[in-house]
Amino acid sequence: MMDNDKEPVKARLDEELRDLRFQGAANVLARTHPRTWAERIRAIWNKEIEIPVVPSGAAVAVLLLMLAIQQTANPDPEQAAPRNRQLVEAGGNTYWKDEFERAVANAENQNQG
C-alpha cells in the first residue's frame, strides 16, 4: 500500500522537475574528488575547521587556573613583602625601613664613585 502512495508523488515530482537541469556536476566532482596534487592541496586548504566551544573553553579555563595556582605557589620574591616591615620617618616623610636603607646605600655608593 505504501508503494502505491509513493508512485503518484514521484511521478508528480518528476513532472515538476523535468525542466530543471544541474550543470555544475563537473565542478562539484572536481572539488569533492580532487585528481591532481594542486587540487588536493587546495581541498585541504579550503577545509572548514570546527572547534568545539565547550572542550576548548574548558581547556582555556584549566590553563588559566594552572597559571593562577603557579603564581600563588611561587610568588615573585621582589614583590613579596616581608611581614615584619617597619616604618621609619626621615626628613618629614615616612618610608619602609628596608627600602630607606637600600636608597641610602645606593646614594652613598653614587657619592663614593
GUVEXKOL-974041 format. One record per residue: x, y, z of N, C-alpha, C in turn. Coordinates in Angstrom, 2 decimals, m for minus. Example, Ala and Ser with C-alpha at 12.3 -4.5 7.8 and 13.67 -1.06 7.14 Angstrom:
GUVEXKOL-974041
{pt {13.19,m5.69,7.80},{12.30,m4.50,7.80},{13.20,m3.30,7.80}} {pt {12.85,m2.25,7.08},{13.67,m1.06,7.14},{12.90,0.03,7.87}} 
//
This chain:
GUVEXKOL-974041
{pt {0.81,m1.18,0.00},{0.00,0.00,0.00},{0.87,1.26,0.00}} {pt {2.05,1.19,0.68},{2.96,2.32,0.71},{3.50,2.62,m0.68}} {pt {3.81,1.58,m1.45},{4.37,1.77,m2.78},{3.38,2.49,m3.69}} {pt {2.12,2.22,m3.52},{1.10,2.89,m4.34},{1.04,4.38,m4.04}} {pt {1.25,4.75,m2.77},{1.23,6.16,m2.40},{2.46,6.90,m2.91}} {pt {3.60,6.22,m2.97},{4.84,6.85,m3.38},{4.88,7.10,m4.89}} {pt {4.29,6.24,m5.65},{4.36,6.39,m7.10},{3.72,7.67,m7.60}} {pt {2.53,8.04,m7.16},{1.98,9.31,m7.66},{2.81,10.51,m7.22}} {pt {3.39,10.45,m6.02},{4.22,11.56,m5.55},{5.47,11.66,m6.39}} {pt {6.10,10.51,m6.68},{7.31,10.52,m7.51},{6.99,11.01,m8.91}} {pt {5.90,10.55,m9.48},{5.53,10.98,m10.83},{5.27,12.48,m10.86}} {pt {4.62,12.98,m9.84},{4.33,14.42,m9.78},{5.63,15.22,m9.61}} {pt {6.53,14.72,m8.75},{7.82,15.38,m8.55},{8.64,15.38,m9.84}} {pt {8.69,14.23,m10.52},{9.40,14.16,m11.80},{8.83,15.14,m12.81}} {pt {7.54,15.26,m12.83},{6.88,16.17,m13.77},{7.25,17.62,m13.46}} {pt {7.29,17.99,m12.17},{7.59,19.36,m11.79},{9.07,19.70,m12.02}} {pt {9.94,18.72,m11.90},{11.38,18.98,m12.01},{11.96,18.67,m13.38}} {pt {11.15,18.33,m14.37},{11.69,17.91,m15.67},{12.40,19.03,m16.39}} {pt {12.07,20.31,m16.13},{12.73,21.41,m16.81},{14.03,21.85,m16.12}} {pt {14.26,21.38,m14.91},{15.46,21.77,m14.17},{16.61,20.82,m14.49}} {pt {17.77,21.41,m14.79},{18.96,20.62,m15.09},{20.13,21.17,m14.27}} {pt {20.84,20.30,m13.61},{22.02,20.68,m12.84},{23.23,20.60,m13.75}} {pt {23.89,21.75,m13.95},{25.00,21.78,m14.89},{26.36,21.93,m14.21}} {pt {26.41,21.94,m12.91},{27.68,22.10,m12.21},{28.25,20.79,m11.70}} {pt {27.86,19.69,m12.29},{28.31,18.38,m11.80},{29.83,18.23,m11.90}} {pt {30.41,18.66,m13.00},{31.86,18.52,m13.18},{32.62,19.33,m12.12}} {pt {32.14,20.52,m11.83},{32.77,21.38,m10.83},{32.67,20.75,m9.44}} {pt {31.51,20.21,m9.11},{31.32,19.57,m7.80},{32.20,18.33,m7.68}} {pt {32.27,17.54,m8.71},{33.12,16.34,m8.68},{34.59,16.71,m8.55}} {pt {35.02,17.76,m9.21},{36.42,18.19,m9.11},{36.75,18.63,m7.68}} {pt {35.79,19.26,m7.00},{36.03,19.70,m5.62},{35.97,18.55,m4.62}} {pt {35.05,17.62,m4.83},{34.89,16.54,m3.86},{35.85,15.38,m4.09}} {pt {36.32,15.21,m5.31},{37.25,14.13,m5.64},{38.43,14.71,m6.42}} {pt {39.36,15.39,m5.73},{40.49,16.01,m6.43},{41.39,14.97,m7.08}} {pt {41.86,15.30,m8.28},{42.70,14.35,m9.03},{44.18,14.71,m8.96}} {pt {44.51,15.98,m9.08},{45.91,16.38,m9.08},{46.34,16.80,m7.68}} {pt {47.67,16.92,m7.50},{48.18,17.33,m6.19},{47.75,18.76,m5.86}} {pt {47.71,19.62,m6.86},{47.29,21.00,m6.62},{45.83,21.04,m6.15}} {pt {44.98,20.22,m6.75},{43.57,20.17,m6.33},{43.45,19.61,m4.92}} {pt {44.28,18.63,m4.58},{44.25,18.05,m3.24},{44.69,19.06,m2.19}} {pt {45.76,19.80,m2.50},{46.23,20.82,m1.56},{45.17,21.91,m1.40}} {pt {44.56,22.32,m2.50},{43.50,23.32,m2.44},{42.32,22.81,m1.62}} {pt {41.99,21.52,m1.75},{40.90,20.94,m0.98},{41.21,20.94,0.51}} {pt {42.46,20.64,0.88},{42.85,20.66,2.29},{42.83,22.09,2.81}} {pt {43.34,23.04,2.01},{43.39,24.44,2.41},{42.00,25.01,2.63}} {pt {41.02,24.56,1.84},{39.67,25.11,1.91},{38.78,24.37,2.90}} {pt {39.32,23.43,3.64},{38.50,22.70,4.62},{38.04,23.64,5.71}} {pt {36.84,23.43,6.16},{36.34,24.20,7.29},{36.74,23.48,8.57}} {pt {37.30,24.23,9.48},{37.73,23.66,10.75},{36.69,24.03,11.80}} {pt {36.18,23.03,12.47},{35.20,23.26,13.52},{35.87,23.01,14.86}} {pt {35.86,24.02,15.70},{36.43,23.90,17.04},{35.28,23.88,18.03}} {pt {35.11,22.79,18.76},{34.02,22.74,19.73},{34.26,23.74,20.86}} {pt {33.23,24.47,21.21},{33.35,25.56,22.17},{33.55,25.04,23.59}} {pt {32.78,24.07,24.01},{32.84,23.62,25.40},{34.20,23.00,25.74}} {pt {34.72,22.04,24.96},{36.03,21.49,25.33},{37.16,22.52,25.24}} {pt {37.13,23.39,24.22},{38.20,24.38,24.11},{38.08,25.41,25.24}} {pt {36.87,25.78,25.61},{36.69,26.69,26.74},{37.16,26.07,28.04}} {pt {36.89,24.78,28.21},{37.34,24.08,29.42},{38.87,24.01,29.45}} {pt {39.50,23.79,28.31},{40.95,23.73,28.25},{41.56,25.09,28.61}} {pt {40.98,26.17,28.12},{41.47,27.50,28.44},{41.28,27.78,29.93}} {pt {40.15,27.38,30.49},{39.90,27.60,31.91},{40.90,26.83,32.76}} {pt {41.20,25.60,32.40},{42.18,24.80,33.15},{43.56,25.44,33.06}} {pt {43.91,25.93,31.88},{45.21,26.59,31.71},{45.31,27.84,32.58}} {pt {44.27,28.65,32.59},{44.28,29.85,33.42},{44.33,29.50,34.91}} {pt {43.63,28.45,35.30},{43.66,28.01,36.69},{45.05,27.55,37.09}} {pt {45.71,26.80,36.20},{47.06,26.34,36.48},{48.03,27.51,36.62}} {pt {47.88,28.53,35.76},{48.74,29.70,35.86},{48.50,30.46,37.16}} {pt {47.24,30.56,37.57},{46.93,31.26,38.81},{47.50,30.50,40.01}} {pt {47.40,29.20,40.01},{47.94,28.39,41.11},{49.45,28.52,41.16}} {pt {50.09,28.52,39.99},{51.54,28.65,39.95},{51.98,30.01,40.49}} {pt {51.24,31.05,40.16},{51.60,32.38,40.66},{51.46,32.48,42.18}} {pt {50.42,31.85,42.72},{50.24,31.92,44.18},{51.22,31.00,44.90}} {pt {51.61,29.90,44.26},{52.55,28.97,44.90},{53.97,29.51,44.86}} {pt {54.35,30.22,43.80},{55.69,30.75,43.64},{55.63,32.26,43.41}} {pt {55.36,33.05,44.43},{55.29,34.50,44.21},{56.67,35.07,43.91}} {pt {56.69,36.17,43.24},{57.93,36.85,42.91},{58.56,37.37,44.21}} {pt {59.81,37.00,44.52},{60.39,37.39,45.80},{60.53,38.91,45.95}} {pt {60.72,39.65,44.87},{60.84,41.10,44.99},{59.49,41.73,45.31}} {pt {58.41,41.12,44.84},{57.09,41.68,45.09},{56.51,41.20,46.42}} {pt {57.02,40.10,46.93},{56.51,39.58,48.20},{57.06,40.44,49.34}} {pt {56.18,41.05,50.08},{56.61,41.93,51.17},{56.80,41.10,52.44}} {pt {57.92,41.34,53.15},{58.09,40.64,54.43},{57.03,41.10,55.41}} {pt {56.67,40.24,56.31},{55.58,40.54,57.25},{56.02,41.49,58.35}} {pt {57.31,41.56,58.59},{57.76,42.38,59.72},{58.42,43.67,59.23}} {pt {57.84,44.32,58.27},{58.38,45.59,57.78},{58.10,46.68,58.81}} {pt {59.03,47.58,58.88},{58.89,48.68,59.83},{58.88,50.00,59.08}} {pt {58.16,50.95,59.61},{58.13,52.28,59.05},{59.12,53.16,59.79}} {pt {59.81,54.02,59.03},{60.74,54.99,59.63},{60.40,56.36,59.07}} {pt {60.67,57.38,59.90},{60.46,58.75,59.44},{61.81,59.40,59.22}} {pt {61.94,60.05,58.07},{63.18,60.75,57.76},{62.83,61.99,56.95}} {pt {63.27,63.13,57.41},{63.03,64.38,56.69},{61.56,64.72,56.57}} {pt {60.76,64.31,57.51},{59.35,64.62,57.50},{58.52,63.67,56.64}} {pt {59.15,62.64,56.10},{58.45,61.65,55.28},{58.52,60.28,55.93}} {pt {57.60,59.40,55.58},{57.57,58.05,56.13},{57.94,57.05,55.03}} {pt {58.87,56.16,55.37},{59.37,55.17,54.41},{59.37,53.80,55.07}} {pt {59.38,52.75,54.23},{59.64,51.41,54.74},{61.13,51.36,55.06}} {pt {61.47,50.74,56.19},{62.85,50.73,56.66},{63.80,50.08,55.66}} {pt {63.40,48.92,55.10},{64.30,48.22,54.18},{64.51,49.02,52.89}} {pt {63.47,49.68,52.40},{63.62,50.48,51.19},{64.45,51.74,51.46}} {pt {64.26,52.32,52.64},{65.03,53.50,53.02},{66.52,53.17,53.11}} {pt {66.83,52.04,53.74},{68.23,51.63,53.87},{68.85,51.33,52.50}} {pt {68.07,50.72,51.62},{68.56,50.44,50.27},{68.82,51.74,49.50}} {pt {67.90,52.72,49.64},{68.08,54.00,48.95},{69.29,54.75,49.50}} {pt {69.48,54.71,50.82},{70.63,55.37,51.43},{71.93,54.71,50.95}} {pt {71.93,53.37,50.89},{73.12,52.66,50.43},{73.42,52.99,48.97}} {pt {72.41,53.08,48.14},{72.63,53.45,46.72},{73.15,54.88,46.61}} {pt {72.64,55.79,47.42},{73.09,57.18,47.39},{74.55,57.27,47.85}} {pt {74.93,56.52,48.87},{76.32,56.52,49.34},{77.26,55.96,48.28}} {pt {76.81,54.89,47.60},{77.64,54.29,46.55},{77.84,55.27,45.38}} {pt {76.83,56.05,45.07},{76.95,57.02,43.98},{77.87,58.18,44.37}} {pt {77.82,58.56,45.65},{78.69,59.65,46.11},{80.16,59.21,46.17}} {pt {80.39,57.93,46.44},{81.76,57.43,46.53},{82.37,57.24,45.15}} {pt {81.51,56.94,44.15},{82.02,56.61,42.82},{82.24,57.74,41.92}} 
//
